[in-house]
């Protein structure tokens, strides 16, 4: 996205460099992966009030400091 491109530009790195440095999976989630997750979660009628983090492991690895 344009927002992502701007962030990478400000950091002076490519998306691939960012993903390798800051995520456990070594890649940025794509919209299809997010859509697949949302579709699966919507099928669970008993699920309420949850927060899911879809960040390729960035929060666990520590992210940008």
Secondary structure, 3 states (H helix, E strand, C coil): CHHHHHHHHHHCCCHHHHHHHHCCCCCCCCHHHHHHHHHHHHCCCCCCCCCCCCCCCHHHHCCCC
